[in-house]
Amino acid sequence: MNRVKSTDIIIHAQASELFDYLARPANHVSVDGSNTVRQALIGPDRLYPGAKFRMKMYMVVPYTITNTVVTFAENSEIAWRHSGRHVWRYQLQDLGGGDTRVTESFEWGKAPLRYLYELFGVPSRNLTSMVRTLAKLKQHFEAQG
């Protein structure tokens, strides 16, 4: 069974600019479509392969989560996971003319709680949040131009 939800959007911005923005955990608060990310707490200013970063979160109650970068391809793909083993991924495709297709995905196939995620509708809620995240990212970049 394919346990991936993804959505994409075209943003008028260079892939390198978008990647640099997404590689900085402090920026995640401003574009988070789930409204659960509160603050980058510990970690590098800019992510790199294998980097660990801790975020302050809120979903019903406040908590912190430590993520590890599992994919890092400069200007094209970045992904991280935490102890829940689901993966958040961004893929960037340069379309030319200053446009970039940004695809965000949530992958829960290796998560120990994958069946509970499905039972409680987590993938569908995350898809809704990802649509909002990409809209915020687009607004952030295109409002500057």
C-alpha positions in Angstrom: 0.0 0.0 0.0 1.3 3.5 -0.9 1.5 5.4 2.3 2.4 8.8 0.9 0.2 12.0 0.6 1.6 14.8 -1.4 0.6 18.1 -3.0 2.4 20.6 -5.2 2.3 24.2 -6.2 4.2 26.4 -8.7 6.0 29.3 -7.1 7.6 32.2 -9.0 11.0 31.9 -7.3 14.3 30.3 -7.9 14.7 26.7 -6.6 17.9 27.8 -4.8 16.0 30.5 -2.9 13.2 28.2 -1.9 15.6 25.5 -0.8 17.6 27.9 1.3 14.4 29.0 3.0 13.2 25.5 3.7 16.6 24.4 4.9 16.4 27.0 7.8 14.2 25.6 10.6 13.5 29.1 12.0 11.5 29.7 8.9 9.2 26.8 9.4 6.9 28.7 11.9 6.0 31.3 9.3 4.7 28.8 6.6 3.4 25.9 8.7 -0.1 25.2 7.5 -0.9 23.0 10.5 -0.3 25.7 13.0 1.5 23.2 15.2 5.1 24.5 14.7 5.9 27.2 17.3 9.7 27.7 17.4 13.0 26.3 16.3 14.8 25.5 19.6 18.0 23.7 19.0 20.0 22.9 15.9 21.9 24.5 13.1 20.8 27.8 11.4 20.8 25.9 8.1 20.2 22.1 7.7 22.7 19.7 6.1 22.7 15.9 5.6 22.2 14.1 9.0 21.5 17.4 10.9 19.4 17.2 14.0 17.0 20.0 15.0 14.5 20.4 17.8 11.2 22.2 17.3 8.7 23.5 19.9 5.3 22.3 18.9 1.7 22.5 20.0 -1.1 20.0 19.2 -3.6 19.8 22.1 -0.6 20.2 24.5 2.8 21.7 24.0 5.7 19.4 23.2 9.1 19.3 21.5 10.2 17.0 18.7 13.7 16.3 17.5 14.1 15.8 13.7 16.9 14.3 11.7 17.6 15.2 8.1 17.4 12.0 6.0 17.6 13.4 2.5 19.5 16.5 1.4 20.1 17.3 -2.2 21.0 21.0 -2.5 18.4 23.0 -4.3 16.2 20.0 -5.2 15.2 17.9 -2.2 15.2 17.9 1.6 13.5 15.5 4.1 13.5 14.9 7.8 11.9 12.5 10.3 11.7 12.1 14.0 11.2 9.1 16.3 7.7 8.5 14.8 9.6 7.5 11.7 7.3 9.3 9.3 9.0 11.6 6.8 8.3 15.2 5.7 9.8 15.9 2.3 10.1 18.9 0.0 11.1 18.4 -3.7 11.9 21.3 -5.9 11.8 21.2 -9.7 13.1 24.2 -11.7 10.6 24.9 -14.4 12.6 27.7 -16.0 11.5 31.3 -16.3 11.9 31.8 -12.5 9.2 29.2 -11.7 9.7 26.2 -9.4 7.3 23.3 -8.7 7.4 22.6 -5.0 6.1 19.2 -3.9 5.5 18.5 -0.2 4.9 15.0 1.0 4.1 13.1 4.2 5.3 9.5 4.1 4.2 7.2 6.9 4.9 3.7 5.5 7.8 3.0 8.0 6.1 4.5 11.0 5.4 2.0 13.8 2.0 3.7 14.4 1.0 3.8 10.7 -2.2 1.9 11.2 -3.2 4.3 14.0 -2.4 7.3 11.8 -4.8 5.9 9.2 -7.5 5.0 11.8 -7.4 8.6 13.1 -7.2 10.3 9.7 -3.8 11.8 10.2 -2.7 11.5 6.5 -5.8 13.4 5.3 -5.4 16.1 7.9 -1.7 16.4 7.0 -2.6 16.8 3.3 -4.9 19.7 4.2 -2.1 21.3 6.2 0.4 20.8 3.4 -1.8 22.6 0.9 -1.9 25.5 3.4 1.8 25.3 3.9 2.6 25.6 0.2 0.1 28.4 -0.2 1.9 30.3 2.6 5.2 29.6 1.0 4.0 30.9 -2.3 2.6 34.0 -0.7 5.8 34.6 1.2 7.9 34.5 -2.0 5.5 36.2 -4.5 4.6 39.0 -2.1 8.2 40.1 -2.2 8.3 40.5 -6.0 
